[in-house]
């Protein structure tokens, strides 16, 4: 049995999978920093460009400040940034020199590890991103093998991709990323050895969601096969559609005879903190999930399924959900089996919805699907059905989008925003609405102090501030009653 490490995903993937990426702000994270550092994680899956946008848009938190302060508070644990190659916040592929500046700024502020994920598994895209990262700093680079089930995504497909990427000296390690929780124990037994044989002595990690109850089992099986680290969520940030819960994973690994390089007492303290935050902020904790075999067919993420069901109910078409799910499988096959990771689940299921409720299939097609067919998200892994491609492209909107301008060159953007603008502000303004960046700058510095115990009273004070007309307030709890009236108290 080998000595294993754990990677904590609570602040990024747990937050995203369970709480829509909007559950935690900078203060919540900073309060957890020392507790997290004490655990001894291999790394912390900390942020992405999408999470940086959420920090600005929903919290008016400066995402660069968040990275800097977290790195200063936990310098011994690498902060991980996940990126889909040459993209930053916007899904449009960016100028490589723009991305060079992104990678430079991220590393200057404290990012110590990059996950390089290309949904189409294009080798040149991953290698180019890794080269830019290494030229701008010393962070680790980890290549993602994003798992899905299709006729195309065989063990050989992943091994060939990993072997080709491993030719780059700029790639430090790999991980099997299973964002939909589709990876079974049987498949791990063939996939992990095939990938390990392809990558030589580079480490291989596993990131398996528990959406349909398989993530714990597939991760434990991978531990037997020489995996170097397992990704987990802590306390309420684990299980459900997140990753296996860290405390249970640690206990199961030790029961199986593995040595795990982690401080269990520190992990217990961190789990208690996140449990208190979840209770104070009304964040539903992840729960162990039952196996759902239908998910292996449609591969629809829980959030996308919920949104579509609500849309059908609002249209008075709730009885058509089964037809939409069935259509989703066909649309995905026709579009060349895109991996069901954002934005592709939303794209595929929306098209299935249009096909079911429209006058005929592909009568209505979203701009995102057209851009996908134009190759603006990269080359599809498997060819798009020729008849479907022709139907999508034979419309005026397709010709308009084909001629839409590319992402501006770095020099043009610098001239637009001013050569003297600080890089951090410039990078946000180049891809986000200006008014959102203005609001963030006006709100700086971000709130840093946080106590779960104080959250209820702070919530009450915020509600009172929003209702200045309230004149009579009563606060009651067991053995205590406080009545406040205009001009008097009792």
Secondary structure by P-SEA (a helix, b strand, c coil): cbbbbbbbcccccccccccccccccaaaaaaaaaaaaaacccccccccaaaaaaaaccccccaaaaaaaaaaacccbbbbbbbccccccccccccaaaaaaaaaaaaaacccbbbbbbccccaaaaaaaaaaaaaacbbbbbbbbcccccccccaaaaaaaaaaaaccccccccccccccccccccccccaaaaaaaaaccbbbbbbbbcccccaaaaaaaaaaacccbbbbbccccccccccccaaaaaaaaaaacccccccaaaaaaaaaaaaaaaaaaccccccccccccccccccccaaaaaaaaaaaaaaccccaaaaaaaaaaaaaaaaccccccaaaaaaaaaaaaaaaacccccccccaaaaaaaacccccccccccaaaaaaaaccaaaaaaaaccccccaaaaaaaacccccaaaaaaaacccaaaaaaaaaaccccccccccaaaaaaaaaaaaacccccbbbbbcccbbbbbcccccc
